[in-house]
Amino acid sequence: MTTFRLLVSIIAISAITSGVFAQDKTNPDRDKKIDKGAATTATTKEELARVVILPFMDRTNSKNFQYMSESLSEAIHRSMLKNFSYNKVDDGNVKKAEYEADQLLKKSKINGKRKPGTIKRSAKEGVEKKVKTEAEVQFDDDQLFLAEQIAKNTKSDIVIYGNYNYDNTTNELVFSVTIFLAASGEANELDETRNVVDVTIFKATDLVAKNLVDTINVMADEASGKKTTVAEGKTDGKKDDKPAEKKALTKKIGQAPVVDWAAKKFLINLGMGTSLIPAKNTDNLKPVQYEINIQNLSLRFWPVKSIQLTLKFNHINLGSNNTMSHANLDLLDLMLFGGYGLYFEKRLYVYGDLGAGYYYGNFDISTYGGSGSNSAKYIVKNPAFGARVGLDLLLASFLSAGMNMTYQMYYDKPNPVHNLSLMINMGVTF
């Protein structure tokens, strides 16, 4: 018998993960009446998102607008309570977390090891995004760092923060609001809200709060499969004249598909490859020249992190023709591998494992000569053993591609069949 050539195969798809925004009840008795009959009645307090609303940062360099800091946060909290159910994190815990985060920020600046965060900025159609100065970008980065640390220290799901500055060219206060979602690590900056500094300035807090609530409504509806437009107030293309029910902002809000091997439990792989060495002659596996095709399907499972078990199924078809003979081997093998893996940068996984199993198949051979032709059929079945080293790369949250070097020994008398193969594969993981 001869060269082992491995395999053919294809992909798989699927996966999704989505989240839904959620909120809390600070006045349980009042909120029970508001929520009666609404979708939130099925949501327990433990499932509701923990929300932090930080005081807004005053960037006006003036004492004239200091009062806006607390009033903005309070207006946002009031508006959210009317529209959502969520768990508001205790103010005392937030202040303690703020202090700890601020101290950590100062240390990180001294050490100079902190990487800048990522803020996604929205922009209305036809409106150009403002180009921020280096100082403004640094300020935004510091605020994001604080929000990340506060979310971590208070075990919060959503941190809402913002700032405001004065535009002396238009005599306007410019308000910026950002929503940090702990589940995905994303910071989403809303379109800025502007208000002229005149008697209407006292209504600015309500405008900022409405903008935020409308945005969260859109995000919650999109997460549940609906389509909502803030400007038109439409859902699924139809105007909704009914008063909106209070939405439950759950802990799943903002959850993104996980792109991290360490979070995976299962991998279903299909693969293909080629043999790197010829097989030795055996009694059952006759020494004829073969073309070898192998279809490979495997299921990998991680009972605990880094420890993997793999059930691998091969269908091998070997065929050869020359002037003196024709041969065909149809072989099935089922093997169980166990081993250890290492995680690199979330997307890359490197592993090694050992396996054992059983193979079974039919071997047909026909020979031609001057005296006629002869044919024979053998049943081949025996234990099989193997060893692998390989790597897998996450292409998306659910889709992987990889390669491995596999050594297999098919036991046979008087000599076993040795094979070394290079494999490529693609799979679906969850």
HUFEN-V655510 format. One record per residue. SS is DSSP state (hx for helix, st for strand, lp for the rest). PHI is phi in whole degrees, -180 to 180 (NA if undefined). OMEGA is omega as a letter, one per 20 degrees, with the letter a starting at -180 (* if undefined). Layout:
ss;phi;omega
SS;PHI;OMEGA
SS;PHI;OMEGA
//
This chain:
ss;phi;omega
lp;NA;a
lp;-143;a
st;-80;r
lp;-89;r
lp;-117;a
lp;-107;m
st;121;a
st;-143;r
lp;178;b
lp;-156;a
lp;-92;r
lp;-146;a
lp;-136;r
lp;136;r
lp;106;a
lp;-172;r
lp;-157;r
lp;-142;a
lp;-135;r
lp;-136;a
lp;-65;r
lp;-148;a
lp;-147;a
lp;-128;a
lp;-113;r
lp;-88;r
lp;-119;a
hx;-57;a
hx;-64;a
hx;-68;a
hx;-68;r
hx;-61;r
hx;-69;a
hx;-65;a
hx;-88;a
lp;-57;r
lp;83;a
lp;-86;a
hx;-64;a
hx;-70;a
hx;-64;a
hx;-85;a
lp;-102;r
lp;-77;a
hx;-61;r
hx;-67;a
hx;-85;a
st;-72;a
lp;-69;r
st;-91;a
st;-118;r
st;-116;r
st;-117;a
lp;-84;r
lp;-60;a
lp;-75;a
st;-86;r
st;-89;r
lp;-108;a
lp;-82;a
lp;59;a
lp;-147;r
hx;-84;a
hx;-70;a
hx;-123;a
lp;-63;a
lp;-63;a
hx;-68;a
hx;-57;a
hx;-73;a
hx;-66;r
hx;-65;a
hx;-63;a
hx;-67;r
hx;-64;r
hx;-64;a
hx;-62;r
hx;-62;a
hx;-65;a
hx;-68;r
hx;-62;r
hx;-72;a
hx;-112;a
st;-135;r
st;-110;a
lp;-161;r
st;-99;r
st;-81;a
lp;-68;a
lp;-56;a
hx;-59;r
hx;-64;r
hx;-66;r
hx;-67;a
hx;-63;r
hx;-65;r
hx;-65;r
hx;-61;a
hx;-63;a
hx;-63;r
hx;-66;r
hx;-65;r
hx;-65;r
hx;-67;r
hx;-62;r
hx;-63;r
hx;-66;a
hx;-65;r
hx;-71;r
hx;-68;a
hx;-75;r
lp;67;a
lp;-105;a
lp;-78;r
lp;-87;r
lp;-67;r
lp;-83;r
lp;-121;r
st;-118;r
st;-88;a
st;-111;r
lp;-86;r
lp;-154;r
lp;-67;a
lp;-60;r
lp;86;r
lp;-110;a
lp;-73;r
lp;-72;r
lp;-69;r
lp;-85;a
lp;-89;r
lp;-74;r
hx;-61;r
hx;-66;r
hx;-66;r
hx;-63;r
hx;-65;r
hx;-62;r
hx;-62;a
hx;-64;r
hx;-64;r
hx;-63;r
hx;-63;r
hx;-59;r
hx;-63;r
hx;-63;r
hx;-61;a
hx;-68;r
hx;-65;r
hx;-61;a
hx;-68;a
hx;-72;a
hx;-103;a
lp;54;a
lp;-92;r
lp;-96;a
st;-136;r
st;-122;r
st;-107;a
st;-145;a
st;-173;r
st;-156;r
st;-147;r
st;-138;a
st;-109;r
st;-101;a
lp;-74;r
lp;-75;a
lp;-118;a
lp;56;a
st;-126;r
st;-90;a
st;-114;a
st;-106;r
st;-124;a
st;-124;r
st;-129;r
st;-110;r
st;-101;a
st;-106;a
lp;-64;a
lp;-61;a
lp;-107;a
lp;73;a
st;-92;r
st;-116;a
st;-110;r
st;-90;a
lp;-77;r
lp;-60;a
lp;-67;r
st;-110;a
st;-117;r
st;-148;r
st;-64;r
lp;-81;r
lp;-149;a
hx;-65;a
hx;-81;a
hx;-61;a
hx;-71;r
hx;-89;a
hx;-62;a
hx;-61;r
hx;-68;r
hx;-65;r
hx;-63;a
hx;-63;r
hx;-64;r
hx;-59;a
hx;-66;a
hx;-61;r
hx;-60;a
hx;-65;r
hx;-65;r
hx;-59;r
hx;-63;a
hx;-62;r
hx;-67;a
hx;-67;r
hx;-64;r
hx;-66;r
lp;-96;r
lp;93;r
lp;-94;r
lp;-117;a
st;-128;r
st;-114;a
lp;-60;a
lp;-62;a
lp;-101;a
lp;64;a
st;-107;r
st;-126;a
lp;56;r
lp;83;a
st;-118;r
st;-72;a
lp;-101;a
lp;-89;a
lp;-78;r
lp;-64;a
lp;-69;r
lp;-77;r
lp;-68;a
st;-94;r
st;-92;r
lp;-87;a
st;-91;a
lp;-66;a
lp;-80;a
lp;-59;r
lp;82;r
lp;-64;r
lp;-107;r
lp;-54;a
lp;-80;r
lp;-106;a
lp;-161;a
hx;-59;a
hx;-63;a
hx;-92;a
lp;-89;r
lp;-118;a
st;-134;r
st;-141;r
st;-107;a
st;-119;r
st;-121;a
st;-146;r
st;-153;a
st;-173;a
st;-146;r
st;-79;a
lp;-104;r
lp;-136;r
st;-77;r
lp;-90;r
lp;-78;r
lp;-69;r
lp;-138;r
lp;-68;a
lp;-79;a
lp;-96;a
lp;-65;a
lp;-78;r
lp;-126;a
lp;-82;a
lp;-121;r
st;-103;a
st;-117;r
st;-122;a
st;-131;r
st;-98;a
st;-124;r
st;-131;r
st;-139;r
st;-122;r
st;-106;a
st;-136;r
st;-109;r
st;-65;r
st;-139;a
lp;-57;r
lp;79;r
st;-95;a
st;-121;r
st;-123;a
st;-132;r
st;-102;a
st;-120;a
st;-120;r
st;-118;r
st;-116;a
st;-113;r
st;-124;a
st;-117;r
st;-140;r
st;-150;r
st;-135;r
lp;-146;a
lp;-67;a
lp;-109;a
st;-158;r
st;-138;a
st;-139;r
st;-149;r
st;-123;r
st;-116;a
st;-131;r
st;-120;r
st;-137;r
st;-127;a
st;-134;r
st;-112;r
st;-110;r
st;-137;a
st;-170;a
st;-131;a
st;-132;r
st;-121;a
st;-104;r
st;-128;r
lp;52;r
lp;68;a
lp;-91;a
st;-109;a
st;-131;a
st;-119;a
st;-146;r
st;-145;r
st;-155;r
st;-122;a
st;-147;r
st;-148;a
st;-175;a
st;-145;r
st;-124;a
st;-150;r
st;-172;r
st;-119;r
st;-119;r
st;-113;r
st;-140;r
st;-127;r
st;-120;a
st;-122;r
st;-159;a
lp;-64;a
lp;-91;a
st;122;a
st;-124;r
st;-129;r
st;-136;r
st;-146;r
st;-131;a
st;-120;r
st;-100;r
st;-114;r
st;-158;a
st;-170;r
st;-69;r
st;-137;a
st;-134;a
st;-157;r
st;-147;a
st;-139;r
st;-133;a
st;-164;r
st;-143;r
st;-133;a
st;-120;r
st;-77;r
lp;-83;r
lp;-148;a
lp;-64;a
lp;-123;a
st;-115;a
st;-129;r
st;-136;a
st;-160;r
st;-150;r
st;-153;r
st;-104;a
st;-123;r
st;-103;r
st;-131;r
st;-119;r
st;-93;a
lp;-65;r
lp;-160;r
lp;-103;i
lp;-82;a
lp;-125;r
lp;-74;r
st;-99;a
st;-104;r
st;-145;r
st;-122;a
st;-128;r
st;-105;a
st;-117;r
st;-122;a
st;-153;r
st;-135;a
st;-158;r
st;-115;a
st;-125;a
lp;-157;*
//
